[in-house]
Amino acid sequence: MGEALFTASVSLTSILKNGLNNKIDPERMARVGTVSLEKIPVPGNTIFTNIADYIVNRQSTDGGWVDVEETAWSIAYLRKLSGEYEGPLNKGLHWLAEQRISGVGWGRNNRDTPRIPYTSWVAILCPELIDNEVLNWLEKACNDEIKLETSLTYKIALPILAFSKHRYSTEDPELINSLVSSLISSQNEDGGFAPWRDHPCGSDPWCTSVAALGLLAHADGVPEIVFERSLDWLLRNQLPNGMWPYHYIDEGTALAYWALKELLIYFKRKEH
């Protein structure tokens, strides 16, 4: 299992080098870089400062990047490089704050409607922008989502991560338990997760990883077998080169690496 994590980390470094050469979107570079920097020291590693410079050069004059999610990931990446990029980071935070819709959550931009995924990513990646009004709106949106006949996996998992990040106690004391139960029940027979259980496209690394991360935020209420099956799915579906097959292979691999690392930490703790 440690070998799978190492191979994935090598693949992420390769993605970053190729991405810099091919000038791929800042969001994709920032996402991979953010999860990579959990393990790799930055000082003296020029690839990470080169990526930061590339991301900053793609920042708009108003402080934002293409949309809310790209801006949130770009900020998260620049934050990893200490205070060296404080100016662009603060400009990005200012732009992101201005994109908040009607005092509640975020959509793709301030001309959109507030949405669970965008709001959750901002809460996870840029916590200083979040207040109780945002979290209250997110709670209400989750209550509405969970009542639907088919709840989307990521619209359940991402808010769990956001609530955990802010140690937010929902007004409905049973909501978190309901979200966790809904997520557990959406696990496919193969151990992975899709946008919903038995989705025709099957389990994928993005949904599996987001679901696992959400459940790990409340691991005490989750049967261990759920994590065992999630880990098994990630290990079985990792490609020989360390990546995971997904529409954007860098996105699927970044999230899978993050989830794999956290799952291995979970099981290591269980041993003691």
N, C-alpha and C positions, 0 to 999 in steps of 0.2 A: 504493500500500500504506500509506503514511503517512496518507493521507486516511481509509482504513478504520479505522486505529487512533484517529485523532482523533474520527471519528464515533462510534466505540464508547465513547470516554471521555465524550463529551457525553451519550450515552444512559445511561451509568452514573450520571452526576450527576443526570439526570432521574429515574432509578429511585430514587435516594436521597431526593430531594425528595418524590416521590409516596409512597414507602414511609413516610416520616416522617409525612406527612399521614394516611395510611391505617392507620398503626400495624401494619405487617406484622411477621412474626416477627423477633426479634433476629438469629437465625442468618442470615437472608437479607440483612438490613441490614449485618451485620458482614462477610459474605463480599464483598459489593459494595464496601463501604467499604475493606476491607483491600487489595483489588487496585487500587482507585482511588488510594489514598494512596501508591502507588509513584511517582506522577508529580505529585501535587498538593500544594503546600505547605500545611501545616495552620494555622500562626499567622495569626490574623485571619479565618480561614474558618469562620464560625459554624455552617454546616451540619454540619461534622464534629464539633464539640463538642456540638451539639444531638443528633446521633445517638448520641454516646458517653453523654450524659446519659440518653437514652431507653433504651439498652441496660442501663445501670447500674440504672435504675429497674425494669427487668424481671428483675433478678437476684434469686434466692431468698435467703432469710435464711441458708440453709446455705452460700451462696457459689456455687452452681451455677446454670445456666439449665435449659432443659427436659431436655437429655440431654448426652452427652459431646461430640457433634459441635458442637452449638450453643454449648456452653461453650468449646470450643477456638477456634472462630471469634470468639467475643466477646472472649476473651483476646487473640487475635491483633490484633483491631481496637484494643482499648484500649492495647495495647503501642505502636501507631503514634503515639499522642498523648503520647509521652514519659512523664514521671513524674506527670502531672496526675491519673491514675486508678490510681495504684499500689495503693491500698487495695483497691478492688474486684477489680483484676487478681490480687493475691496471694490474696484469698479464693477466687477462681475456680480458681487453680492448686491451692490446698489441697483444694478439693472434687474437682477432677479427679484428683488423686493418690489420693484415697480411693476412686475408682471403678475403680482398677486391679484386675483380677481375678486372684486366686491368684498374685500376684507377677509375672505375665507381661504380658499385653496388656489392651486395652480392648474392651468391647462397647458397646451403647447406654447401659448403666449397669452398676453392679456386681452386678445380678441376672441379667445376660445372660451369654453365653459370650464369650470373647475372639474378636475378628474382625479380619481383615486390614484392611478399610477404616478402621474406627474407630481402630485402633492406628496405622495409617500417618498419618492426619490429625493425631493427637496428636503424633506424632514430627515431622511437618512444621511444625505451628503452635506447639507448646509444647515445644521441644527440651530445656528444662531438666528435664523430667520423665522423660527417657529414659536408661536405663542399658543395659549390655550384655545383661542378662537379657531385656529387652524385645526388643532387636535379634536376639538368638539365637532367641527364640520366633518372631519374624517371619520369620526365615530358614527355620526348620523348617516354618512354615505355608506359605511360598512353595514349598518343596520338595514339599509335599503337593499344593498347587494346580496346579503345573505338570505333575504326573503325570496329572491328570484329562483325559478325552478332549476336553472343551471348557473351557478356562480362561477366566475372565471377564477382559476387558481391564483393567478398573480394579483388579482384584485382582492384576494383574501390574505395572501402571504405578505405582500409589501406593507400593508397597514400594520400587521403584527410586528414586523421589524421596526416600523416607524414608532409605534407606541412603546416598544421596548427601549428604543434609543432614547426616548424622552422620559422613560419611567412614568408614563401616563396611566393614571387609573381611570378607566372608563366610567361614565355615569351609570351605565348598566353593568353591574358587577359580573354578569354572566356572558357579556359579549365576547371577551377574549376566549373563554372556553368554547363558545359556539363557533368562533372563527377557526380555532384549532381543530375542533371536531369535524367541521366542514372540510378542512384541508386534508385531514387524515383520510376521510371517506373518499376523497378525490384521487387517492393514489391508485394507479393502474395495477393490474395483475402482475406486470413485469417489474414492479417496484419503482418505476419512474412516474413522472407527472406530465400531463399535457395541459392545454388550456382548460379542459375539463375531462372528467373521467370518461374513458372510451372514446375520446376524440378520434375522428377517422385518420388523422395524421399520426397518431400514436404519441408516445412519450418523447420529449426532447430535452436536451441539456439545460436550456434556459429555464423552462418551467420546473424541471426537477430540482435545479439548484435554488431557485427563488423559494420554492416550497420547502425544501430542506432547511434553508436559512431561516425562514419564518418559524418553522416548527422548533428549531434549535433555540430560538429566543424564548420559548416556553417548554423546554425539554422535560421538565418535571412532570408535565401533564401528557406526555406522549409515550406510548409503548415503545420499548427499545427496538422491536422488530421493524417498526416504520423506518427508523434510521438505518438499520441493517440492510433493508431492501433498497433504500435510496442509495446507500454507499455501493451496494452490489451493482446497481444499475449504472452508476457513474463509472465504476471500474470496468464493467463489461463493454461499455460503449465508448471508451476512450480509444482513439486511433493509435496505431503504432508510433506515430510522430509526436504523441503527447496531447494532441488537440481533440476536440469533440465536434462531430458533424452538426452543422447548423447553417442557416441561411447566411448569416455573417459569422464565419467560423471564429473570428476573434472575439465576438460577443459571447457566443456559446462557451468558448474555452475560458474566457475570463470569469464568467459566473460559475462555471463548473469547478475551476481551480479554487475559487473562494469557498464554495460549498464543500468540496473535498477536504480542504484544509480544516474547516470548522468541524466536519464530521470526524476526522481523525483526532482532533483535539477532544471531542466529546467522548470517543471510545477510549482514549488514553486515560482520561479522568475516571472512567468507569472501572478501569483496571486497579485503581488505588482505593 
